[in-house]
Amino acid sequence: MSSRTPEPHPAPQTPPTPRATTQDLITRYYAAFNAADSQGLLELLSDDVQHDVNQGGTELGRTAFRVFLAHMNAHYRQEARDLTVMVSPDGVRAAAEFVIHGEYLKTDADLPTARGQVYALPVGAFFEVHGGLITRVTSYHNLQDWTRQVGG
């Protein structure tokens, strides 16, 4: 007779819920954004991602999103702070609310002249997710508030 305590059996691993999987995906999206890791961010998108640009048009595809990111990185340095991610129970839709803290580096199109102005702007973003990838990104912020903050 042995007085040894039997080895505990590990608890069975339950697969993450769709909600938890999408929560993790959107959190990784903003972690890549904040790290200025464009490639890492693009890997989270489907090839045919739909990107609804704030107060602009709709762009389709990862290539168009890559061009958008390059443009944004050339003109702005930004970080999403105070991030809250909300996800539907089925994990198909998600929303994020955060404050974008940025610096306006280079004049962008017909916007005010860039002089290194800093800004903090509330943002709302909406996502669709299928097959473990982001298939739609829609973001909204108040362009008039941004223009006021940069002195335009």
DRENKE-154007 format. One record per residue: x negated, z negated, y negated of N, C-alpha, C, O, CB in turn. Coordinates in Angstrom, 1 decimal, padded with zeros to 4 digits, m for minus. Each point is the difference from the previous one (the first is absolute). Glycine has a CB too. Layout:
BEGIN
((X, Z, Y), (X, Z, Y), (X, Z, Y), (X, Z, Y), (X, Z, Y))
...
END
This chain:
BEGIN
((m000.8, 000.0, 001.2), (000.8, 000.0, m001.2), (m000.9, 000.0, m001.2), (m000.9, m000.8, m000.2), (002.8, m000.4, 001.4))
((m001.6, 002.1, m002.1), (m000.8, 000.2, m001.2), (000.7, m000.7, m001.2), (001.2, 000.1, m000.1), (m002.2, 002.1, 001.0))
((000.2, m002.8, m001.8), (000.6, m000.6, m001.2), (m000.1, 000.9, m001.2), (000.2, m000.4, m001.1), (m000.7, m001.8, 002.1))
((000.1, 003.4, m000.7), (m000.2, 001.0, m001.1), (001.3, 000.4, m000.6), (001.0, 000.2, 000.7), (m003.0, 000.6, 000.4))
((002.1, m000.7, m002.4), (001.2, 000.5, m000.7), (000.0, 001.5, 000.2), (m001.0, 000.7, m000.2), (001.0, m002.6, m001.5))
((001.1, 002.4, 002.1), (000.1, 001.5, 000.1), (m000.2, 000.7, m001.3), (000.4, m000.5, m001.1), (001.2, 000.2, 003.0))
((m002.2, 001.5, m001.8), (m000.2, 000.8, m001.2), (001.4, 000.4, m000.6), (000.9, 000.4, 000.7), (m003.1, 000.5, 000.2))
((002.3, m001.0, m002.2), (001.3, 000.4, m000.6), (000.1, 001.5, 000.1), (m001.0, 000.7, m000.1), (001.0, m002.7, m001.5))
((001.2, 002.4, 001.8), (000.3, 001.5, 000.0), (000.2, 000.4, m001.4), (000.8, m000.6, m000.8), (000.2, 000.5, 003.1))
((m001.6, 001.2, m002.7), (000.2, 000.5, m001.4), (001.4, 000.4, m000.2), (000.7, 000.6, 000.9), (m003.1, 000.2, m001.0))
((002.9, m001.0, m001.0), (001.4, 000.4, m000.4), (000.1, 001.5, 000.1), (m001.0, 000.7, m000.5), (001.4, m002.8, m001.0))
((000.6, 002.6, 002.0), (000.1, 001.5, 000.0), (000.1, 000.5, m001.4), (000.7, m000.6, m000.9), (000.5, 000.5, 003.1))
((m001.8, 001.2, m002.5), (000.0, 000.6, m001.3), (001.2, 000.8, m000.2), (000.4, 000.9, 000.8), (m002.9, m000.8, m000.8))
((003.3, m000.4, m001.0), (001.1, 000.8, m000.4), (m000.4, 001.1, m000.9), (m000.8, m000.3, m001.0), (002.4, m001.7, 001.4))
((m001.1, 003.2, m000.2), (m000.4, 001.1, m001.0), (000.5, m000.3, m001.3), (001.1, m000.6, m000.2), (m001.1, 002.2, 002.0))
((m000.7, m001.2, m002.9), (000.5, m000.3, m001.3), (001.4, 000.8, m000.2), (000.2, 001.0, 000.5), (m002.6, m001.3, m001.4))
((003.2, m000.3, 000.0), (001.3, 000.6, m000.3), (m000.3, 001.2, m000.9), (m001.0, 000.1, m000.6), (002.2, m002.3, 000.8))
((m000.2, 003.2, m000.3), (m000.2, 001.1, m000.9), (m000.2, m000.5, m001.4), (m000.8, 000.6, m000.8), (002.2, 000.8, 002.3))
((m000.7, m002.4, m001.9), (m000.1, m000.6, m001.4), (m001.5, m000.5, m000.2), (m000.6, 000.3, m001.0), (003.1, m001.0, 001.0))
((m003.0, 000.0, 001.0), (m001.4, m000.5, m000.2), (m001.0, 001.1, 000.0), (m001.0, m000.1, m000.7), (001.7, m002.0, 001.9))
((m000.5, 003.1, m000.4), (m000.9, 001.1, 000.1), (m000.1, 000.8, m001.4), (m001.0, 000.3, m000.5), (001.5, m000.1, 003.0))
((000.7, 000.0, m003.1), (000.1, 000.6, m001.3), (m000.6, m000.9, m001.1), (m000.6, 000.5, m000.9), (002.6, 000.8, 001.7))
((m001.7, m002.5, m000.7), (m000.5, m001.0, m001.0), (m001.6, 000.1, 000.0), (m000.6, 000.1, m001.1), (002.6, m001.7, 001.4))
((m002.6, 001.7, 000.9), (m001.4, 000.1, 000.1), (m000.5, 001.3, m000.6), (m001.0, 000.1, m000.6), (001.1, m001.6, 002.7))
((000.6, 002.6, m001.8), (m000.4, 001.3, m000.4), (000.0, 000.1, m001.6), (m000.9, 000.5, m000.6), (001.9, 000.5, 002.7))
((000.1, m001.5, m002.7), (000.0, 000.0, m001.5), (m001.0, m000.9, m000.6), (m000.6, 000.3, m001.0), (003.1, 000.2, 001.1))
((m002.7, m001.6, 000.5), (m001.1, m001.0, m000.5), (m001.4, 000.7, 000.1), (m000.8, m000.1, m000.9), (002.2, m001.9, 001.7))
((m001.6, 002.7, 000.3), (m001.3, 000.8, 000.2), (m000.1, 001.1, m001.1), (m001.1, 000.3, m000.5), (001.1, m000.9, 003.0))
((001.1, 001.2, m002.8), (000.1, 001.1, m001.0), (m000.6, m000.6, m001.3), (m000.8, 000.6, m000.7), (002.8, 000.5, 001.8))
((m001.4, m002.2, m001.5), (m000.5, m000.6, m001.3), (m001.4, m000.6, 000.1), (m000.7, 000.0, m001.0), (003.1, m000.5, 000.4))
((m002.8, 000.0, 001.7), (m001.4, m000.4, 000.2), (m000.9, 001.1, m000.2), (m001.0, m000.1, m000.7), (001.7, m001.7, 002.3))
((m000.4, 003.0, m001.0), (m000.8, 001.2, m000.2), (000.0, 000.4, m001.5), (m001.0, 000.4, m000.5), (001.5, 000.3, 002.9))
((000.7, m000.7, m003.0), (000.1, 000.4, m001.4), (m000.9, m000.9, m000.9), (m000.8, 000.5, m000.8), (003.2, 000.2, 001.2))
((m002.3, m002.0, m000.2), (m000.8, m001.0, m000.8), (m001.5, 000.2, 000.3), (m000.8, m000.3, m000.9), (002.7, m001.3, 000.9))
((m002.3, 002.0, 001.2), (m001.4, 000.2, 000.3), (m000.5, 001.4, m000.4), (m001.2, 000.3, 000.2), (001.5, m001.9, 001.7))
((000.6, 002.4, m002.6), (m000.3, 001.4, m000.4), (m000.5, 000.8, 001.3), (m000.9, 000.8, m000.1), (000.3, m001.6, m002.3))
((001.2, 000.5, 003.5), (m000.3, 000.7, 001.3), (001.1, 001.1, 000.2), (000.9, m000.2, 000.8), (m002.0, m002.0, 000.2))
((000.9, 003.3, m001.7), (000.9, 001.1, 000.1), (000.2, 000.5, 001.4), (001.1, 000.3, 000.4), (m001.7, 000.3, m002.7))
((m000.5, m000.5, 003.0), (000.1, 000.5, 001.4), (000.8, m000.9, 000.9), (000.8, 000.4, 000.8), (m003.1, 000.7, m001.1))
((002.0, m002.4, 000.1), (000.7, m001.0, 000.8), (001.5, 000.0, m000.3), (000.9, m000.1, 000.9), (m002.9, m001.3, m000.8))
((002.3, 001.6, m001.4), (001.4, 000.1, m000.4), (000.7, 001.3, 000.6), (001.1, m000.1, 000.5), (m001.7, m001.2, m002.6))
((m000.1, 002.4, 002.0), (000.6, 001.3, 000.5), (000.2, m000.1, 001.5), (000.9, 000.7, 000.5), (m002.1, 000.5, m002.3))
((000.4, m001.9, 002.5), (000.2, m000.1, 001.5), (001.3, m000.7, 000.3), (000.5, 000.0, 001.2), (m003.0, m000.1, m000.9))
((003.1, m000.6, m001.2), (001.3, m000.7, 000.2), (001.2, 000.8, m000.2), (001.1, m000.4, 000.2), (m002.3, m001.7, m000.8))
((001.0, 003.4, 000.1), (001.0, 000.9, m000.4), (000.2, 001.1, 001.1), (m001.0, 000.4, 000.6), (000.5, m000.9, m003.0))
((001.7, 000.9, 002.5), (000.3, 001.2, 000.9), (m000.5, 001.2, m000.6), (m000.2, 000.1, m001.2), (002.2, m001.2, 002.2))
((m002.3, 002.1, m000.2), (m000.5, 001.3, m000.6), (001.0, 000.6, m001.0), (m000.5, 000.7, m000.9), (m000.7, m000.3, 003.1))
((002.5, m000.6, m002.0), (001.0, 000.6, m000.9), (000.6, m001.0, m000.9), (001.2, 000.1, m000.4), (m000.7, 001.5, 002.2))
((m001.2, m002.7, m002.2), (000.5, m001.0, m000.8), (000.6, 000.6, m001.3), (m000.5, 000.9, m000.6), (m001.3, m002.5, 001.5))
((002.9, 001.0, m001.3), (000.7, 000.3, m001.2), (m000.3, m001.0, m001.1), (000.1, m001.2, 000.2), (001.8, 002.3, 001.1))
((m002.5, m000.7, m002.4), (m000.4, m000.9, m001.0), (000.8, 000.4, m001.3), (m000.1, 001.0, m000.6), (m002.2, m001.2, 001.6))
((003.2, m000.8, m001.4), (000.8, 000.1, m001.2), (m000.8, m000.7, m001.1), (m000.1, m001.2, 000.0), (002.3, 001.3, 001.3))
((m002.8, 000.7, m002.2), (m000.9, m000.5, m001.0), (000.9, m000.6, m001.2), (001.0, 000.6, m000.3), (m002.8, 001.2, 000.9))
((001.4, m002.9, m001.1), (000.7, m000.7, m001.1), (000.3, 001.0, m001.1), (m000.9, 000.6, m000.5), (m000.2, m002.8, 001.1))
((002.3, 002.3, m001.0), (000.5, 000.9, m001.1), (m000.6, 001.4, 000.2), (m000.3, 000.6, m001.0), (000.5, m002.6, m000.5))
((m000.3, 002.5, 002.7), (m000.6, 001.3, 000.2), (000.7, 000.6, 001.2), (001.2, m000.3, 000.3), (m003.4, m000.4, m001.2))
((001.6, 001.7, 001.5), (000.6, 000.7, 001.1), (m000.3, m000.6, 001.4), (m000.5, m001.1, 000.1), (000.3, 003.1, m001.5))
((000.5, m001.2, 002.4), (m000.2, m000.4, 001.4), (m001.1, 000.8, 000.5), (000.0, 001.3, m000.1), (002.4, m002.0, 000.4))
((m003.4, 000.1, 000.3), (m001.1, 000.8, 000.7), (000.0, m000.3, 001.5), (000.4, m001.0, 000.4), (m001.8, 000.8, m002.5))
((001.1, 001.2, 002.8), (000.0, m000.1, 001.5), (m001.3, 000.2, 000.6), (m000.8, 000.9, m000.4), (003.1, 000.0, 000.3))
((m002.6, m001.8, 001.1), (m001.2, 000.2, 000.8), (m001.2, m001.0, m000.5), (m000.1, m000.4, m001.1), (000.8, 002.8, 001.5))
((m001.5, m002.7, 000.6), (m001.1, m000.8, m000.1), (m001.0, 000.6, m001.0), (m000.7, m000.7, m000.8), (001.0, m000.3, 003.1))
((m000.5, 002.3, m002.2), (m000.9, 000.7, m000.9), (000.4, m000.2, m001.5), (m000.9, m000.3, m000.8), (000.4, 002.0, 002.6))
((001.8, m001.6, m002.1), (000.4, m000.2, m001.4), (m000.2, m001.4, m000.4), (m000.3, m000.3, m001.1), (002.0, 002.1, 001.4))
((m001.5, m002.7, 000.6), (m000.2, m001.5, m000.3), (m001.5, m000.2, m000.3), (m000.3, m000.8, m000.9), (002.3, 000.1, 002.4))
((m002.9, 001.3, m000.7), (m001.4, m000.1, m000.2), (m000.4, 000.5, m001.5), (m000.7, m000.7, m000.7), (000.3, 001.0, 003.2))
((001.0, 000.8, m002.9), (m000.2, 000.5, m001.3), (000.5, m001.0, m001.1), (m000.7, m000.2, m001.0), (000.9, 002.6, 001.9))
((001.0, m002.9, m000.6), (000.6, m001.0, m000.9), (m001.0, m001.2, m000.2), (m000.2, m000.4, m001.1), (002.6, 001.2, 001.8))
((m002.8, m001.3, 000.4), (m000.9, m001.2, 000.0), (m001.3, 000.3, m000.8), (m000.5, m000.8, m000.8), (001.4, 000.1, 003.0))
((m001.5, 001.9, m002.0), (m001.2, 000.4, m000.7), (000.2, 000.0, m001.5), (m000.8, m000.4, m000.8), (000.1, 001.8, 002.8))
((001.9, m000.8, m002.4), (000.3, 000.1, m001.4), (000.2, m001.5, m000.6), (m000.6, m000.3, m001.0), (001.8, 002.5, 001.4))
((m000.5, m003.0, 000.4), (000.2, m001.4, m000.5), (m001.3, m000.7, m000.1), (m000.2, m000.8, m001.0), (002.5, 000.8, 002.0))
((m003.2, 000.1, 000.0), (m001.2, m000.7, 000.0), (m001.0, 000.5, m001.2), (m000.8, m000.8, m000.5), (001.0, 000.5, 003.0))
((000.0, 001.5, m002.9), (m000.8, 000.6, m001.1), (000.5, m000.6, m001.3), (m000.8, m000.1, m001.0), (000.4, 002.2, 002.3))
((001.6, m002.4, m001.4), (000.6, m000.5, m001.3), (000.3, m001.5, m000.2), (000.0, m000.5, m001.1), (001.0, 002.8, 001.0))
((m000.9, m002.9, 001.3), (000.4, m001.4, 000.0), (m000.8, m000.8, 001.0), (m000.4, 000.5, 001.0), (002.7, 000.1, m001.8))
((m002.5, m001.9, 000.5), (m000.5, m001.0, 001.0), (001.1, m001.0, 000.1), (000.4, m000.6, m001.0), (m002.9, 000.9, 000.5))
((003.1, m000.4, 001.7), (001.2, m000.9, 000.2), (m000.1, m000.9, 001.2), (m000.7, 000.3, 001.0), (002.0, 001.5, m002.1))
((m000.6, m002.9, 001.0), (000.1, m001.0, 001.1), (001.5, m000.5, 000.0), (000.5, m000.4, m001.0), (m003.0, m000.2, 000.8))
((003.0, 000.6, 001.4), (001.4, m000.6, 000.2), (m000.2, m001.5, 000.3), (m000.6, m000.4, 000.9), (001.5, 002.7, 000.0))
((m000.2, m003.1, m001.8), (m000.1, m001.4, 000.2), (001.4, m000.6, 000.2), (001.0, 000.7, m000.4), (m003.1, m000.8, m001.0))
((002.2, m001.1, 001.8), (001.3, m000.7, 000.2), (001.0, 000.9, 000.9), (001.1, 000.1, m000.3), (m001.4, m001.3, m002.0))
((m000.3, 001.7, 003.4), (000.8, 000.9, 000.8), (001.0, m000.7, 000.9), (m000.3, m001.0, 000.6), (m001.7, 002.5, m000.6))
((003.2, m001.0, 000.0), (001.0, m000.5, 000.9), (000.5, 001.3, 000.7), (000.4, 001.0, m000.6), (000.3, m003.0, m000.9))
((m000.6, 001.9, 002.9), (000.4, 001.1, 000.8), (001.3, m000.4, 000.7), (000.1, m001.1, 000.6), (m002.5, 002.0, m000.3))
((003.4, m000.1, m000.4), (001.3, m000.2, 000.7), (000.3, 001.1, 001.0), (m000.2, 001.2, m000.4), (001.1, m002.5, m001.6))
((m000.4, 001.0, 003.2), (000.1, 001.0, 001.0), (001.4, m000.1, 000.7), (000.5, m001.1, 000.2), (m003.0, 001.1, 000.2))
((003.1, 001.1, m000.2), (001.3, 000.0, 000.8), (m000.2, m000.4, 001.4), (m001.1, 000.1, 000.5), (002.0, 001.7, m002.0))
((000.1, m002.4, 002.1), (m000.2, m000.5, 001.4), (m000.5, 001.1, 001.0), (m000.8, m000.3, 000.9), (002.6, m001.3, m001.4))
((m001.4, 002.8, 000.3), (m000.4, 001.1, 000.9), (m001.4, 000.5, m000.3), (m000.6, 000.9, 000.7), (002.9, m000.2, m000.4))
((m002.9, m001.1, m001.5), (m001.4, 000.4, m000.4), (m000.1, 001.4, m000.6), (m001.1, 000.4, m000.2), (000.4, m001.9, 002.0))
((001.9, 002.1, m002.0), (m000.1, 001.4, m000.5), (m000.1, 000.1, m001.5), (m000.6, 000.9, m000.5), (002.0, m000.3, 002.4))
((m000.9, m001.6, m002.6), (m000.1, 000.0, m001.4), (m000.7, m001.3, m000.5), (000.2, m001.1, 000.6), (001.9, 002.5, m000.8))
((m002.9, m001.3, m000.9), (m000.6, m001.1, m000.5), (m000.1, 000.2, m001.6), (000.1, 001.1, m000.5), (m001.5, m001.4, 002.6))
((001.3, m000.9, m002.7), (m000.2, 000.0, m001.5), (m001.1, m000.9, m000.3), (m000.3, m001.0, 000.7), (002.7, 001.5, m001.1))
((m003.1, m000.2, m000.7), (m001.1, m000.9, m000.5), (000.2, m000.2, m001.5), (000.3, 000.9, m000.7), (m001.9, m000.1, 002.5))
((001.4, m002.0, m002.2), (000.0, m000.4, m001.4), (m001.3, m000.6, m000.3), (m000.5, m000.9, 000.7), (003.0, 000.6, m000.8))
((m003.1, 000.7, m001.0), (m001.3, m000.5, m000.4), (m000.3, 000.2, m001.5), (000.8, 000.7, m000.6), (m001.6, m000.3, 003.0))
((m000.3, m000.9, m002.9), (m000.4, 000.3, m001.3), (m001.3, 000.8, 000.1), (m000.9, m000.4, 000.7), (002.0, m001.7, m001.7))
((m001.1, 003.3, 000.4), (m001.2, 000.8, 000.0), (m000.9, m000.4, m001.2), (000.5, 000.0, m001.2), (000.7, 001.9, 002.4))
((m002.4, m002.4, m001.0), (m000.9, m000.3, m001.0), (m001.0, 001.2, m000.1), (m000.6, 000.3, 001.0), (000.8, m002.9, m000.7))
((m000.3, 003.2, m001.5), (m000.9, 001.2, 000.0), (m000.8, 000.1, m001.3), (000.2, m000.8, m001.0), (001.5, 001.8, 002.4))
((m002.5, 000.0, m001.3), (m000.8, 000.4, m001.2), (000.1, 001.5, m000.1), (m000.2, 000.7, 001.0), (m001.5, m002.6, m000.7))
((002.0, 002.4, m001.5), (000.2, 001.4, m000.3), (m001.4, 000.6, m000.3), (m000.5, m000.2, m001.1), (002.9, m000.2, 000.3))
((m003.0, 001.2, 001.7), (m001.3, 000.4, m000.1), (m000.2, 001.3, m000.7), (m001.0, 000.2, m000.8), (000.6, m001.4, 002.9))
((001.3, 002.2, m001.9), (m000.2, 001.4, m000.5), (001.4, 000.5, m000.3), (000.9, m000.2, 000.7), (m003.0, 000.6, 000.7))
((002.2, 000.2, m002.6), (001.3, 000.5, m000.5), (000.6, 000.9, 001.1), (m000.6, 000.9, 000.5), (m000.2, m001.0, m002.9))
((002.1, m000.1, 002.7), (000.7, 000.7, 001.0), (001.1, 000.9, m000.7), (000.9, m000.5, m000.6), (m001.3, m001.5, 002.3))
((000.2, 003.3, m001.5), (000.9, 001.0, m000.5), (000.5, m000.3, m001.4), (m000.9, m000.1, m000.9), (001.7, 000.5, 003.2))
((000.5, m000.5, m002.5), (000.5, m000.2, m001.4), (000.3, m001.4, m000.3), (000.8, m000.3, m000.9), (000.2, 002.5, 001.0))
((m001.6, m003.1, 000.6), (000.2, m001.5, m000.2), (m001.0, m000.4, m001.1), (m000.9, 000.7, m000.4), (001.6, m001.1, 002.8))
((m000.5, m000.9, m002.9), (m000.9, m000.4, m001.1), (m001.5, 000.1, 000.4), (m000.3, 000.0, 001.2), (002.1, m001.6, m001.9))
((m002.6, 001.6, m000.3), (m001.5, 000.0, 000.2), (m000.5, m001.2, 000.7), (000.3, m001.1, m000.4), (m000.5, 002.5, m001.7))
((m000.6, m001.2, 003.1), (m000.6, m001.1, 000.7), (m001.2, m000.6, m000.7), (m000.9, 000.8, m000.5), (001.7, 000.2, 002.7))
((m000.9, m002.3, m002.3), (m001.1, m000.7, m000.6), (m000.3, m001.3, 000.7), (m000.5, m001.0, m000.5), (001.1, 001.9, m001.7))
((m000.4, m000.8, 003.6), (m000.2, m001.2, 000.8), (001.0, m001.1, m000.2), (m000.3, m001.2, 000.4), (m002.1, 001.7, m000.6))
((003.6, m000.2, m000.2), (001.1, m001.0, m000.2), (000.4, m000.6, 001.4), (m000.1, 000.7, 001.0), (000.9, 000.6, m003.1))
((m000.5, m002.5, 002.0), (000.5, m000.7, 001.2), (001.5, m000.2, m000.1), (000.5, m000.1, m001.1), (m002.7, m001.1, 001.5))
((002.8, 001.1, 000.8), (001.5, m000.1, 000.0), (000.4, m000.8, 001.3), (m000.7, 000.0, 001.0), (001.0, 002.1, m002.4))
((000.9, m002.7, 001.3), (000.6, m000.6, 001.2), (001.4, 000.4, 000.0), (000.8, m000.2, m001.0), (m002.3, m001.8, 000.9))
((002.0, 002.6, 001.2), (001.3, 000.7, 000.0), (000.7, m000.3, 001.3), (m000.5, 000.2, 001.1), (m000.4, 001.6, m002.5))
((002.2, m002.3, 001.3), (000.7, m000.2, 001.2), (000.3, 001.3, 000.7), (000.3, 001.0, m000.7), (000.8, m003.1, m000.3))
((m001.1, 002.2, 002.3), (000.2, 001.2, 000.8), (000.9, m000.3, 001.2), (m000.1, m001.1, 000.6), (m002.1, 002.0, m001.3))
((003.1, 000.0, 001.0), (000.7, 000.0, 001.2), (m000.3, 001.2, 000.8), (m000.1, 001.1, m000.5), (002.0, m002.4, m000.6))
((m002.0, 001.2, 002.4), (m000.4, 001.1, 000.9), (000.9, m000.1, 001.2), (000.4, m001.0, 000.5), (m002.8, 001.1, m001.3))
((002.8, 001.1, 001.3), (000.9, 000.1, 001.2), (m000.7, 000.9, 001.0), (m000.6, 001.0, m000.3), (002.7, m001.4, m001.1))
((m001.9, 000.1, 002.7), (m000.6, 000.7, 001.1), (000.9, 000.3, 001.1), (001.0, m000.8, 000.2), (m003.1, m000.3, m000.8))
((001.9, 002.2, 001.3), (000.6, 000.2, 001.3), (m001.2, 000.1, 001.0), (m001.1, 000.5, m000.3), (003.2, 000.7, m000.7))
((m001.8, m001.7, 002.2), (m001.0, m000.1, 001.1), (000.5, 000.6, 001.3), (001.1, m000.4, 000.4), (m002.2, m001.6, m001.5))
((000.4, 002.9, 001.7), (000.4, 000.5, 001.3), (m001.3, 000.2, 000.8), (m001.0, 000.4, m000.5), (003.1, 000.8, m000.4))
((m002.0, m001.5, 002.2), (m001.2, 000.1, 000.9), (m001.2, m000.7, m000.5), (m001.1, 000.4, 000.3), (002.0, 001.8, 000.2))
((m000.7, m003.3, m001.1), (m001.2, m000.9, m000.4), (m000.7, 000.5, m001.3), (m001.0, m000.5, m000.3), (000.8, 000.0, 002.7))
((000.8, 001.6, m003.1), (m000.7, 000.5, m001.2), (001.1, 000.0, m001.1), (001.2, 000.1, 000.2), (m002.8, 001.3, 001.2))
((001.1, m001.4, m002.6), (000.8, 000.1, m001.2), (000.4, 001.4, m000.2), (m000.9, 000.9, m000.1), (m000.2, m002.9, m001.0))
((002.4, 002.3, 001.0), (000.5, 001.4, m000.1), (000.5, 000.2, m001.5), (000.2, 001.2, m000.3), (000.4, m001.1, 002.8))
((m000.3, m001.1, m003.2), (000.4, 000.1, m001.4), (m000.5, m001.1, m000.8), (000.0, m001.2, 000.4), (002.1, 002.4, 000.3))
((m002.6, m000.9, m001.9), (m000.4, m000.9, m001.0), (000.6, 000.3, m001.3), (m000.1, 001.1, m000.5), (m002.1, m001.5, 001.6))
((003.0, m000.5, m001.7), (000.7, 000.2, m001.3), (m000.4, m001.2, m000.9), (000.2, m001.1, 000.5), (001.7, 002.5, 000.6))
((m002.4, m001.2, m002.2), (m000.4, m001.1, m000.9), (000.6, 000.2, m001.4), (000.1, 001.1, m000.5), (m002.2, m001.5, 001.8))
((002.4, m000.8, m001.9), (000.6, 000.0, m001.3), (m000.7, m001.1, m000.9), (m000.3, m001.1, 000.5), (002.5, 001.9, 000.5))
((m002.5, m000.4, m002.2), (m000.5, m000.9, m001.0), (000.5, 000.5, m001.3), (000.5, 001.1, m000.2), (m002.5, m001.8, 001.5))
((002.0, m000.1, m002.4), (000.5, 000.3, m001.3), (m001.1, 000.7, m000.8), (m000.9, m000.7, m000.5), (002.5, m001.3, 000.6))
((m001.5, 003.3, m000.2), (m001.0, 000.7, m000.7), (m000.1, m000.4, m001.5), (m001.1, 000.0, m000.6), (001.4, 001.9, 002.2))
((000.9, m002.2, m002.2), (000.0, m000.4, m001.4), (m000.8, m001.3, m000.2), (m000.7, m000.2, m001.0), (002.9, 001.4, 000.7))
((m002.0, m002.1, 001.3), (m000.8, m001.3, m000.1), (m001.5, 000.3, 000.1), (m000.8, m000.6, m000.8), (002.8, m000.6, 001.8))
((m002.4, 002.1, m000.1), (m001.4, 000.3, 000.2), (m000.5, 000.6, m001.3), (m001.1, m000.3, m000.5), (001.4, 000.7, 003.0))
((000.4, 000.5, m003.1), (m000.4, 000.7, m001.2), (m000.1, m001.0, m001.1), (m001.0, 000.1, m000.8), (002.2, 002.0, 001.5))
((m000.3, m003.0, m000.8), (m000.1, m001.1, m001.1), (m001.3, m000.8, 000.3), (m000.7, m000.3, m001.0), (003.2, 000.2, 000.7))
((m002.8, m000.2, 001.5), (m001.2, m000.9, 000.3), (m001.3, 000.7, m000.3), (m001.0, m000.6, m000.4), (002.4, m000.5, 002.2))
((m001.4, 002.4, m001.6), (m001.3, 000.7, m000.3), (m000.1, 000.5, m001.4), (m000.9, 000.7, m000.4), (000.8, 000.0, 002.8))
((001.1, m001.0, m003.2), (000.0, 000.3, m001.4), (000.4, 001.4, m000.4), (m000.5, 000.6, m001.0), (m001.3, m002.2, 000.9))
((002.7, 002.2, 000.9), (000.4, 001.4, m000.3), (001.2, 000.1, m000.8), (000.5, 001.1, m000.3), (m001.4, m000.5, 002.4))
END
